[in-house]
């Protein structure tokens, strides 16, 4: 087995892992690089391999840093299938379309400004490219529903040299742990497990991660929080309540940058519970993100993927977990701008989650210099993003083309992380039978090193490696 790590290695974005087994080339994820705009643009302009040479893509989930480059594959001549769960396919459609829209907006803005970088900002792909990409998707059910292997590609002899299974990763709707099994001509098999982004136990809405049942030679494990232990999910609701009541006591506004996929839906679930249980006043809540609105609709269409606790709490009374009467979904730019002049306290959830683009920026520009207000950071913030600078305590930040003093309170809700922590990652690895080799991906160096040290201390028989971008391994 040969594995080349083209992204999601030595960092947390741009996941692309090319696995060569049983004579086939299978790409695990094909994601955007995110972070500093110019550097990310340069990394995203060209795929680091020939798409024509890839036989199939297996998509773990629909976050942009895992699916955002799929249209570039198709533009480049990729002729294979993209294997994903039904939920991932439906979410990925909107994630890719939003990426194309943002690229178009950025290019138009730079052209209007007559920026020197305008020529570099042309959209990487169009809506037509996305439509072509969607025709390549093949929906694969979770193994818990069938228990059967799914053929990745059938050969001329009618046999499939590579098969896959999906287990629920518990990260976002449709997320999957991938098991790939390759069968050689000698009938010997080799098996790889890829966690994608692994979720946590006890998360709202989504079932807990499922352990794989197969023995595996290799584990590709994420390591986003590999050096720390999260606070219990049960604290998230109480922490959110405290931040809201504190902001209301100052008659301020609560500005919440949130990823449209996953985080927004978790927040809506918690806000629904807090208001229904009268733990917070029924203040106006706005979701100012067309993408989040569309993805929430996808969640509603895949309620079979919700966990049992959600059904027990809301299903019994015929209620929808992501809808409540003081919630307003902001549709147009004009409606979004009107929030700037709205008096009194309210809560607005807007994208993007790392504050790098989207409607959150104009809310921050209006609110960040008022000490009555609160900015609540609810997710991981990559290096060189505005969200990271706020979390690290910078007192003056650039938004659009202006600089703003940070006087609003900056709060963090770490309890809502959708990524497994150090102990959960260790536990998952220990449930993979026959394991010999572990590669730690999707983590900054310090976090990956922390997890590597722990894994090696607990299991001296494991060979644990942290690949860098473009590095190749034979296993």
C-alpha positions as CSV (number, residue, x, y, z in Angstrom):
1,X,0.0,0.0,0.0
2,X,1.3,3.4,-0.9
3,X,-0.1,6.6,0.6
4,X,0.7,10.2,-0.5
5,X,-0.4,13.1,1.7
6,X,-1.2,16.1,-0.5
7,X,-3.1,18.1,2.1
8,X,-4.5,17.9,5.6
9,X,-0.9,17.0,6.5
10,X,1.1,19.4,8.7
11,X,-2.1,21.5,9.1
12,X,-5.8,21.3,9.3
13,X,-7.1,22.2,5.9
14,X,-6.9,20.9,2.3
15,X,-7.4,17.2,3.1
16,X,-6.2,15.0,0.2
17,X,-4.8,11.6,0.8
18,X,-4.0,9.4,-2.2
19,X,-4.1,5.7,-1.4
20,X,-2.8,3.2,-3.9
21,X,-3.9,-0.4,-3.2
22,X,-4.7,-3.4,-5.3
23,X,-3.6,-1.6,-8.4
24,X,-6.1,1.3,-7.9
25,X,-5.6,4.9,-7.0
26,X,-8.2,6.1,-4.5
27,X,-8.3,9.7,-3.3
28,X,-9.6,10.2,0.3
29,X,-11.2,13.7,0.3
30,X,-10.4,16.6,-2.0
31,X,-10.6,19.7,0.1
32,X,-9.8,23.4,-0.1
33,X,-6.9,25.0,1.7
34,X,-8.1,27.8,4.0
35,X,-6.3,30.5,5.9
36,X,-4.3,33.4,4.6
37,X,-6.0,34.4,1.4
38,X,-3.1,34.7,-1.0
39,X,-1.3,31.6,0.2
40,X,-4.6,29.6,0.2
41,X,-5.3,30.8,-3.4
42,X,-1.9,29.6,-4.6
43,X,-2.4,26.2,-3.1
44,X,-5.9,25.9,-4.5
45,X,-5.1,27.0,-8.1
46,X,-3.8,23.6,-9.2
47,X,-4.2,20.0,-8.0
48,X,-0.9,18.4,-7.0
49,X,-1.6,15.3,-9.0
50,X,-3.2,14.4,-12.4
51,X,-6.9,13.9,-11.8
52,X,-7.1,11.6,-14.8
53,X,-4.9,9.1,-13.0
54,X,-7.3,8.8,-10.0
55,X,-9.8,5.9,-10.2
56,X,-12.2,7.1,-7.5
57,X,-12.7,9.6,-4.7
58,X,-14.1,8.7,-1.3
59,X,-15.5,11.7,0.5
60,X,-15.6,11.5,4.4
61,X,-17.9,14.5,4.8
62,X,-18.9,17.8,3.3
63,X,-16.8,20.5,5.0
64,X,-15.1,22.8,2.5
65,X,-11.6,21.7,3.5
66,X,-12.6,18.1,2.6
67,X,-14.8,18.5,-0.5
68,X,-14.1,22.0,-2.0
69,X,-11.7,20.9,-4.7
70,X,-13.9,18.2,-6.2
71,X,-15.0,20.5,-9.2
72,X,-11.3,21.0,-10.0
73,X,-11.0,17.2,-10.3
74,X,-13.8,17.1,-12.8
75,X,-12.5,20.1,-14.7
76,X,-9.1,18.4,-14.8
77,X,-10.5,15.2,-16.5
78,X,-11.4,12.9,-13.6
79,X,-13.7,10.2,-14.9
80,X,-14.4,8.2,-11.8
81,X,-17.1,8.2,-9.1
82,X,-17.2,10.1,-5.8
83,X,-18.4,7.8,-3.0
84,X,-20.2,9.4,-0.1
85,X,-23.3,9.1,2.2
86,X,-26.6,10.6,1.0
87,X,-26.3,13.3,3.7
88,X,-22.8,14.2,2.6
89,X,-23.8,14.4,-1.1
90,X,-26.7,16.8,-0.3
91,X,-24.6,19.0,1.9
92,X,-21.6,19.1,-0.4
93,X,-23.8,20.5,-3.2
94,X,-24.4,23.7,-1.2
95,X,-20.9,23.9,0.2
96,X,-19.4,23.8,-3.3
97,X,-22.0,26.3,-4.7
98,X,-21.3,28.7,-1.9
99,X,-17.5,28.4,-2.5
100,X,-18.1,29.3,-6.2
101,X,-20.3,32.2,-5.2
102,X,-17.7,33.5,-2.8
103,X,-14.9,33.2,-5.4
104,X,-17.1,35.2,-7.9
105,X,-17.8,37.9,-5.3
106,X,-14.1,38.2,-4.4
107,X,-13.1,38.5,-8.1
108,X,-15.7,41.2,-8.7
109,X,-14.6,43.2,-5.6
110,X,-11.0,43.1,-6.6
111,X,-11.8,44.2,-10.2
112,X,-13.9,47.1,-8.9
113,X,-11.0,48.1,-6.7
114,X,-8.6,47.7,-9.6
115,X,-6.5,45.6,-7.3
116,X,-3.2,44.2,-8.6
117,X,-4.4,40.8,-7.4
118,X,-7.6,40.9,-9.5
119,X,-6.2,38.6,-12.2
120,X,-5.3,36.0,-9.5
121,X,-8.8,36.0,-8.1
122,X,-10.7,34.6,-11.0
123,X,-13.1,31.8,-9.8
124,X,-11.5,28.4,-9.8
125,X,-14.7,26.8,-11.0
126,X,-18.3,27.6,-12.0
127,X,-21.7,26.3,-11.2
128,X,-21.6,24.3,-14.4
129,X,-18.5,22.5,-13.0
130,X,-20.4,21.7,-9.8
131,X,-23.3,20.3,-11.7
132,X,-21.0,18.0,-13.6
133,X,-19.3,17.0,-10.3
134,X,-22.7,16.1,-8.7
135,X,-23.3,13.6,-11.5
136,X,-20.3,11.6,-10.3
137,X,-21.6,11.0,-6.7
138,X,-22.6,7.5,-5.7
139,X,-24.4,7.3,-2.4
140,X,-23.2,4.6,0.0
141,X,-25.2,3.7,3.1
142,X,-23.7,3.3,6.5
143,X,-22.5,-0.2,7.2
144,X,-24.9,-0.4,10.2
145,X,-27.7,-0.4,7.8
146,X,-26.4,-3.2,5.5
147,X,-23.2,-4.7,7.0
148,X,-22.1,-5.2,3.4
149,X,-19.0,-4.0,1.5
150,X,-19.6,-1.6,-1.3
151,X,-17.6,-2.0,-4.6
152,X,-15.5,1.0,-5.3
153,X,-14.7,-0.1,-8.9
154,X,-15.6,-3.3,-10.7
155,X,-12.8,-4.6,-12.9
156,X,-13.1,-6.3,-16.3
157,X,-13.4,-9.7,-14.6
158,X,-16.5,-8.6,-12.7
159,X,-14.6,-8.4,-9.4
160,X,-13.9,-5.2,-7.4
161,X,-10.3,-5.1,-6.2
162,X,-11.2,-2.3,-3.7
163,X,-14.2,-2.2,-1.5
164,X,-15.4,0.2,1.2
165,X,-17.6,0.5,4.2
166,X,-18.8,3.7,5.9
167,X,-19.4,4.0,9.7
168,X,-20.9,7.1,11.3
169,X,-18.1,9.5,12.3
170,X,-20.4,11.5,14.6
171,X,-18.9,14.8,13.3
172,X,-21.7,16.4,11.1
173,X,-24.6,15.2,9.1
174,X,-23.5,12.4,6.8
175,X,-19.9,12.2,8.1
176,X,-18.2,8.9,7.8
177,X,-15.3,6.8,8.9
178,X,-14.0,5.0,5.8
179,X,-12.8,1.4,5.7
180,X,-11.0,0.5,2.5
181,X,-10.1,-3.1,1.7
182,X,-7.9,-4.0,-1.3
183,X,-7.6,-7.5,-2.6
184,X,-4.4,-8.5,-4.5
185,X,-4.2,-11.0,-7.3
186,X,-2.7,-13.4,-4.7
187,X,-5.9,-13.0,-2.7
188,X,-4.1,-11.3,0.1
189,X,-6.0,-8.3,1.5
190,X,-4.8,-5.0,3.0
191,X,-7.1,-2.7,4.9
192,X,-7.0,1.0,5.8
193,X,-9.3,3.0,8.1
194,X,-9.6,6.8,7.7
195,X,-11.4,8.7,10.4
196,X,-12.1,11.8,8.4
197,X,-13.1,14.3,11.0
198,X,-14.1,12.2,14.1
199,X,-16.8,13.6,16.3
200,X,-17.5,13.3,20.0
201,X,-19.7,11.3,22.2
202,X,-22.8,13.1,23.5
203,X,-22.9,15.8,20.8
204,X,-26.3,17.3,20.0
205,X,-28.3,16.0,17.0
206,X,-25.8,13.6,15.6
207,X,-25.2,10.0,16.7
208,X,-22.0,9.1,18.5
209,X,-19.0,7.9,16.4
210,X,-19.3,4.2,15.5
211,X,-16.3,1.9,16.0
212,X,-15.2,-0.1,12.9
213,X,-15.6,-3.9,13.0
214,X,-12.7,-4.7,10.7
215,X,-9.0,-5.4,11.4
216,X,-6.8,-2.9,9.7
217,X,-3.2,-2.5,8.8
218,X,-3.2,1.3,8.7
219,X,-5.2,4.1,10.5
220,X,-5.3,7.6,9.2
221,X,-6.5,9.6,12.2
222,X,-7.3,13.2,12.5
223,X,-5.5,15.1,15.3
224,X,-7.1,18.5,15.5
225,X,-7.3,18.5,19.3
226,X,-4.7,15.7,19.9
227,X,-3.0,17.5,22.8
228,X,-6.0,18.4,24.9
229,X,-9.2,17.1,26.6
230,X,-12.5,18.9,25.9
231,X,-14.9,20.0,28.6
232,X,-18.0,17.9,28.7
233,X,-20.8,18.7,26.2
234,X,-23.2,19.0,29.0
235,X,-21.4,22.3,30.0
236,X,-22.1,23.9,26.6
237,X,-25.7,24.6,27.3
238,X,-24.9,26.3,30.6
239,X,-22.0,28.2,29.2
240,X,-24.1,29.5,26.3
241,X,-26.8,30.6,28.8
242,X,-24.2,32.4,30.9
243,X,-22.8,34.4,27.9
244,X,-26.3,35.3,26.7
245,X,-27.5,36.6,30.2
246,X,-24.2,38.5,30.7
247,X,-24.6,40.3,27.4
248,X,-28.2,41.1,28.1
249,X,-27.2,42.6,31.4
250,X,-25.1,45.1,29.5
251,X,-27.9,45.7,27.0
252,X,-25.5,44.5,24.3
253,X,-25.7,42.4,21.2
254,X,-24.3,38.9,20.8
255,X,-22.4,38.3,17.6
256,X,-21.7,34.6,16.8
257,X,-19.4,33.7,13.9
258,X,-20.4,30.1,13.1
259,X,-19.8,27.6,10.4
260,X,-23.0,27.1,8.3
261,X,-22.5,23.4,8.5
262,X,-22.8,21.7,11.8
263,X,-22.1,24.5,14.3
264,X,-25.1,26.6,13.3
265,X,-27.4,23.6,13.7
266,X,-26.0,22.7,17.1
267,X,-26.5,26.3,18.3
268,X,-30.1,26.4,17.1
269,X,-30.7,23.1,19.0
270,X,-29.3,24.6,22.2
271,X,-31.1,27.9,21.8
272,X,-34.4,26.1,21.3
273,X,-33.9,24.1,24.5
274,X,-32.8,27.2,26.5
275,X,-35.8,29.3,25.4
276,X,-38.4,26.4,25.8
277,X,-37.1,25.7,29.3
278,X,-37.2,29.5,30.1
279,X,-33.6,29.6,31.1
280,X,-33.1,32.7,28.8
281,X,-35.6,35.3,27.6
282,X,-37.1,34.8,24.2
283,X,-34.8,37.3,22.6
284,X,-34.7,37.8,18.8
285,X,-32.4,35.2,17.2
286,X,-31.2,35.7,13.6
287,X,-29.4,33.3,11.3
288,X,-27.8,35.6,8.8
289,X,-26.4,33.0,6.4
290,X,-28.2,31.8,3.3
291,X,-25.9,28.8,3.3
292,X,-26.8,27.9,6.8
293,X,-30.5,28.2,5.9
294,X,-30.1,25.8,3.0
295,X,-28.0,23.3,5.0
296,X,-30.5,23.4,7.9
297,X,-33.1,22.4,5.3
298,X,-30.9,19.5,4.3
299,X,-30.7,18.5,8.0
300,X,-34.5,18.5,8.1
301,X,-34.5,16.1,5.0
302,X,-32.2,13.7,6.8
303,X,-33.8,13.3,10.2
304,X,-33.2,9.6,10.1
305,X,-29.5,10.5,10.7
306,X,-30.4,12.3,14.0
307,X,-29.6,10.6,17.3
308,X,-32.1,8.9,19.6
309,X,-31.9,11.7,22.2
310,X,-33.1,14.3,19.7
311,X,-36.0,12.2,18.8
312,X,-36.9,11.5,22.4
313,X,-36.9,15.2,23.3
314,X,-38.5,16.7,20.2
315,X,-40.1,13.9,18.2
316,X,-42.4,12.9,21.1
317,X,-44.2,16.2,21.0
318,X,-44.1,16.7,17.2
319,X,-41.6,19.6,17.4
320,X,-38.8,20.4,15.1
321,X,-35.4,20.7,16.9
322,X,-34.1,23.4,14.6
323,X,-37.1,25.7,14.5
324,X,-38.6,28.0,17.2
325,X,-40.8,31.0,17.1
326,X,-38.2,33.8,18.0
327,X,-35.9,32.6,15.2
328,X,-35.7,34.6,12.0
329,X,-33.8,33.4,8.9
330,X,-32.3,36.4,7.2
331,X,-32.7,36.0,3.4
332,X,-31.5,39.1,1.6
333,X,-28.6,41.5,1.9
334,X,-31.0,44.3,2.6
335,X,-32.5,42.4,5.6
336,X,-29.0,41.7,6.8
337,X,-28.1,45.4,6.7
338,X,-31.2,46.4,8.6
339,X,-29.9,44.5,11.6
340,X,-27.2,47.2,11.9
341,X,-29.9,49.7,12.9
342,X,-31.9,47.4,15.1
343,X,-32.3,48.7,18.7
344,X,-32.1,46.5,21.7
345,X,-30.4,43.2,22.4
346,X,-30.4,40.3,20.0
347,X,-28.3,37.4,18.9
348,X,-27.1,36.9,15.3
349,X,-25.4,33.8,14.0
350,X,-23.5,34.5,10.7
351,X,-20.8,33.0,8.6
352,X,-18.0,32.5,8.1
353,X,-16.9,30.6,11.2
354,X,-13.4,31.9,11.1
355,X,-14.5,35.5,10.3
356,X,-12.6,35.5,7.0
357,X,-15.5,36.4,4.7
358,X,-19.3,36.6,4.5
359,X,-21.9,38.6,6.4
360,X,-20.2,38.1,9.8
361,X,-17.7,40.8,8.8
362,X,-20.1,43.6,8.5
363,X,-21.7,42.6,11.9
364,X,-18.2,42.6,13.5
365,X,-17.4,46.0,11.9
366,X,-20.5,47.5,13.5
367,X,-20.2,45.7,16.9
368,X,-16.6,45.0,17.8
369,X,-15.8,48.4,19.2
370,X,-18.8,48.6,21.6
371,X,-17.9,47.2,25.1
372,X,-21.6,46.3,25.7
373,X,-21.4,43.7,22.9
374,X,-20.0,40.1,22.9
375,X,-18.4,38.1,20.1
376,X,-18.8,34.4,20.9
377,X,-16.3,32.2,19.1
378,X,-17.7,28.7,18.8
379,X,-15.2,26.7,16.7
380,X,-11.6,26.0,15.8
381,X,-9.8,29.1,14.3
382,X,-7.0,28.4,11.9
383,X,-3.7,30.3,11.9
384,X,-3.8,33.7,10.0
385,X,-7.6,34.1,10.3
386,X,-9.5,37.0,11.9
387,X,-11.1,34.6,14.3
388,X,-7.7,33.4,15.5
389,X,-6.5,37.0,16.0
390,X,-9.6,37.7,18.1
391,X,-9.1,34.6,20.2
392,X,-5.5,35.5,20.8
393,X,-6.4,38.9,22.1
394,X,-5.4,41.3,19.4
395,X,-6.8,44.7,20.4
396,X,-6.9,46.2,16.9
397,X,-8.0,44.2,13.8
398,X,-8.5,44.7,10.2
399,X,-12.0,44.1,8.7
400,X,-12.5,44.8,5.1
401,X,-10.3,47.8,4.4
402,X,-10.5,49.4,7.8
403,X,-9.0,48.9,11.3
404,X,-11.2,48.6,14.4
405,X,-10.4,48.7,18.1
406,X,-11.6,45.5,19.9
407,X,-13.6,46.7,22.9
408,X,-16.4,44.0,22.8
409,X,-15.9,41.0,25.0
410,X,-14.5,38.0,23.2
411,X,-15.8,34.8,24.6
412,X,-15.0,31.2,23.6
413,X,-17.4,28.2,23.6
414,X,-14.9,25.4,23.4
415,X,-17.4,22.9,24.7
416,X,-19.1,22.7,21.3
417,X,-16.1,21.4,19.4
418,X,-17.2,18.7,16.9
419,X,-13.8,17.1,16.9
420,X,-12.7,14.3,19.1
421,X,-10.2,15.2,21.8
422,X,-7.0,13.4,22.8
423,X,-8.6,10.7,24.9
424,X,-11.4,10.1,22.4
425,X,-8.9,9.7,19.6
426,X,-6.8,7.3,21.7
427,X,-10.0,5.3,22.5
428,X,-11.0,5.1,18.8
429,X,-7.5,3.8,17.8
430,X,-7.6,1.2,20.5
431,X,-10.8,-0.2,19.0
432,X,-9.2,-0.8,15.6
433,X,-8.1,-4.5,15.7
434,X,-4.7,-5.6,14.3
435,X,-3.4,-2.0,14.0
436,X,0.3,-1.5,13.1
437,X,0.7,1.9,11.5
438,X,-0.9,5.2,12.4
439,X,-0.6,8.4,10.4
440,X,-1.8,11.6,12.2
441,X,-3.4,14.1,9.8
442,X,-5.6,17.2,10.0
443,X,-3.7,18.7,12.9
444,X,-1.2,21.5,13.6
445,X,2.2,20.2,14.6
446,X,1.9,20.7,18.3
447,X,-1.5,19.0,18.5
448,X,-0.3,16.1,16.3
449,X,2.9,15.7,18.4
450,X,0.9,15.6,21.6
451,X,-1.3,12.7,20.3
452,X,1.7,10.9,18.8
453,X,3.5,10.9,22.2
454,X,0.4,9.6,24.0
455,X,-0.2,6.8,21.4
456,X,3.4,5.7,21.6
457,X,3.4,5.7,25.4
458,X,0.2,3.5,25.5
459,X,1.1,1.2,22.6
460,X,4.7,0.6,21.9
461,X,3.9,-1.8,19.1
462,X,2.3,1.0,17.0
463,X,4.4,3.0,14.5
464,X,3.0,6.5,14.7
465,X,4.0,9.1,12.0
466,X,3.1,12.7,11.3
467,X,3.3,13.2,7.5
468,X,4.1,16.5,5.9
469,X,2.4,17.8,2.7
470,X,3.5,15.9,-0.4
471,X,5.2,13.2,1.6
472,X,4.8,9.5,0.4
473,X,4.9,6.3,2.5
474,X,4.9,2.6,1.6
475,X,3.2,0.4,4.3
